Amino acid sequence: MTTIVMTGGTSGLGLVAAGRLASTPGVRLLLGGRRPGPDGVDVLPLDLARLDDVRRFAAAVGSRVGDDGIEALVLNAGLALRSADTRTADGFETTFAVNHLAHYLLVRLLTPRLAPHAVVVLTTSGTHDPAEKAPIRPPRHAEARLLADPALDPDRDPAPRRAGQHAYTASKLCAVLTARGLAARGVTAYAYDPGPTPGTGLSRDYSPAMRLAWSVLGGPTGRLLPRLSRPADAGATLADLALGRAAPPADGSYARLRRGALTWADPSDLARDDAVRDRLWADSAGLLGLTT
Ligand SMILES: NC(=O)c1ccc[n+]([C@@H]2O[C@H](COP(=O)([O-])OP(=O)(O)OC[C@H]3O[C@@H](n4cnc5c(N)ncnc54)[C@H](OP(=O)(O)O)[C@@H]3O)[C@@H](O)[C@H]2O)c1
């Protein structure tokens, strides 16, 4: 039996991926979440905005994983907020806390449980890369302490909406850097950009106009725009990555879905910077009271 552990399988492209994983013969899916997932899949309670919940989830997973270990860890959950003003119960900016810090903690807690040839997949976004010229604020840095408390950032965006965008794109930069941090420690890890995928729940905190546009683009209109991914394709590709069905080049750690096809590419300049990678790893550990 192949054990796959996943976050973010209760909505959007992750719901598609979780459904495919759960229906793959020989796979046991351990899904963490706040509400029901695909039919027939038990969801272990997990609110990534609460680090105690993350620790409880990791313990629950540990008690269910046998000697074979975890074959794939799929860290797909994510949110995008209208500002960077909210804080979790632990005191961290919410987007950074949910999208990066909670997943980093899960990685640290579950790495000892990984099977020898396990794969870790973190869902990132092309918006982490300024070269993609996405219509939202690109990340200026991946400084964990500034992302955890953007009020300390001397160059923070005064406009809340822009600050919220920065929190999101920076958290997605952190996902690429975490994948590279794992790779540097001998773990097979990929950051996966599903491409712009309207119609998912990611717009839930946006303005009503933006939510409407997101939902329209997620319907037949969006299919006329080949740059957009469909949740069905984006989710199926995520499942393929977890199942080892999307063979990367030897040094591949960043995969992008574009026009329905998966390509391996270089992530942004910041994402390729080893000093930035190592500082994020160490500072994230510091915020959590872990050793590097
Ligand atoms: N859609 C895009 O255009 C796009 C592009 C690039 C990257 N991405 C990334 O793709 C991933 C999936 O996003 P999506 O577009 O499919 O959005 P979505 O439909 O909103 O799915 C997000 C998933 O994350 C979970 N989640 C959010 N906050 C959580 C928390 N505090 N605790 C536990 N789970 C939490 C959600 O759980 P609930 O069901 O409980 O809310 C849901 O399962 C995200 O990482 C996103 O950044 C999306």
The ligand as an SDF file (V2000), in Angstrom:
LIG
                    3D

 48 52  0  0  0  0  0  0  0  0999 V2000
   -5.9860   28.9110   -8.8890 N   0  0  0  0  0  0  0  0  0  0  0  0
   -4.8620   29.4660   -9.3740 C   0  0  0  0  0  0  0  0  0  0  0  0
   -4.8750   30.2860  -10.3170 O   0  0  0  0  0  0  0  0  0  0  0  0
   -3.5470   29.0780   -8.8020 C   0  0  0  0  0  0  0  0  0  0  0  0
   -2.3820   29.4450   -9.5100 C   0  0  0  0  0  0  0  0  0  0  0  0
   -1.1390   29.1090   -8.9830 C   0  0  0  0  0  0  0  0  0  0  0  0
   -1.0730   28.4250   -7.7890 C   0  0  0  0  0  0  0  0  0  0  0  0
   -2.2130   28.0970   -7.1150 N   0  0  0  0  0  0  0  0  0  0  0  0
   -2.0870   27.3600   -5.8550 C   0  0  0  0  0  0  0  0  0  0  0  0
   -2.8260   26.1670   -5.9530 O   0  0  0  0  0  0  0  0  0  0  0  0
   -3.1910   25.7240   -4.6320 C   0  0  0  0  0  0  0  0  0  0  0  0
   -4.6510   25.3420   -4.6220 C   0  0  0  0  0  0  0  0  0  0  0  0
   -5.4200   26.5200   -4.8300 O   0  0  0  0  0  0  0  0  0  0  0  0
   -6.8360   26.5620   -5.5600 P   0  0  0  0  0  0  0  0  0  0  0  0
   -6.7260   27.5880   -6.6270 O   0  0  0  0  0  0  0  0  0  0  0  0
   -7.3100   25.1890   -5.8910 O   0  0  0  0  0  0  0  0  0  0  0  0
   -7.7180   27.2360   -4.4050 O   0  0  0  0  0  0  0  0  0  0  0  0
   -8.8420   26.6710   -3.4190 P   0  0  0  0  0  0  0  0  0  0  0  0
   -9.9490   26.0660   -4.2150 O   0  0  0  0  0  0  0  0  0  0  0  0
   -9.1620   27.8130   -2.5320 O   0  0  0  0  0  0  0  0  0  0  0  0
   -8.1140   25.5140   -2.5970 O   0  0  0  0  0  0  0  0  0  0  0  0
   -7.2880   25.8160   -1.5000 C   0  0  0  0  0  0  0  0  0  0  0  0
   -7.1530   24.6240   -0.6010 C   0  0  0  0  0  0  0  0  0  0  0  0
   -6.3390   25.0080    0.5170 O   0  0  0  0  0  0  0  0  0  0  0  0
   -7.0410   24.7170    1.7080 C   0  0  0  0  0  0  0  0  0  0  0  0
   -6.7330   25.6430    2.8100 N   0  0  0  0  0  0  0  0  0  0  0  0
   -6.7190   27.0020    2.7790 C   0  0  0  0  0  0  0  0  0  0  0  0
   -6.4950   27.4880    4.0070 N   0  0  0  0  0  0  0  0  0  0  0  0
   -6.3690   26.4060    4.8350 C   0  0  0  0  0  0  0  0  0  0  0  0
   -6.1520   26.2550    6.2310 C   0  0  0  0  0  0  0  0  0  0  0  0
   -6.0230   27.3100    7.0690 N   0  0  0  0  0  0  0  0  0  0  0  0
   -6.0780   25.0060    6.7390 N   0  0  0  0  0  0  0  0  0  0  0  0
   -6.2190   23.9150    5.9390 C   0  0  0  0  0  0  0  0  0  0  0  0
   -6.4430   24.0010    4.6050 N   0  0  0  0  0  0  0  0  0  0  0  0
   -6.5190   25.2430    4.0720 C   0  0  0  0  0  0  0  0  0  0  0  0
   -8.4970   24.8530    1.3350 C   0  0  0  0  0  0  0  0  0  0  0  0
   -9.3000   24.2240    2.3300 O   0  0  0  0  0  0  0  0  0  0  0  0
  -10.8580   24.5980    2.5350 P   0  0  0  0  0  0  0  0  0  0  0  0
  -11.5820   23.7690    1.5220 O   0  0  0  0  0  0  0  0  0  0  0  0
  -11.1210   24.2090    3.9500 O   0  0  0  0  0  0  0  0  0  0  0  0
  -10.9930   26.0660    2.3010 O   0  0  0  0  0  0  0  0  0  0  0  0
   -8.4950   24.1670   -0.0220 C   0  0  0  0  0  0  0  0  0  0  0  0
   -8.5110   22.7640    0.1130 O   0  0  0  0  0  0  0  0  0  0  0  0
   -2.8260   26.8890   -3.6990 C   0  0  0  0  0  0  0  0  0  0  0  0
   -1.6040   26.6050   -3.0670 O   0  0  0  0  0  0  0  0  0  0  0  0
   -2.6730   28.0650   -4.6420 C   0  0  0  0  0  0  0  0  0  0  0  0
   -1.7820   29.0380   -4.1310 O   0  0  0  0  0  0  0  0  0  0  0  0
   -3.4460   28.3890   -7.6080 C   0  0  0  0  0  0  0  0  0  0  0  0
  1  2  1  0
  2  3  2  0
  2  4  1  0
  4  5  1  0
  4 48  2  0
  5  6  2  0
  6  7  1  0
  7  8  2  0
  8  9  1  0
  8 48  1  0
  9 10  1  0
  9 46  1  0
 10 11  1  0
 11 12  1  0
 11 44  1  0
 12 13  1  0
 13 14  1  0
 14 15  2  0
 14 16  1  0
 14 17  1  0
 17 18  1  0
 18 19  2  0
 18 20  1  0
 18 21  1  0
 21 22  1  0
 22 23  1  0
 23 24  1  0
 23 42  1  0
 24 25  1  0
 25 26  1  0
 25 36  1  0
 26 27  1  0
 26 35  1  0
 27 28  2  0
 28 29  1  0
 29 30  1  0
 29 35  2  0
 30 31  1  0
 30 32  2  0
 32 33  1  0
 33 34  2  0
 34 35  1  0
 36 37  1  0
 36 42  1  0
 37 38  1  0
 38 39  2  0
 38 40  1  0
 38 41  1  0
 42 43  1  0
 44 45  1  0
 44 46  1  0
 46 47  1  0
M  CHG  2   8   1  16  -1
M  END
$$$$
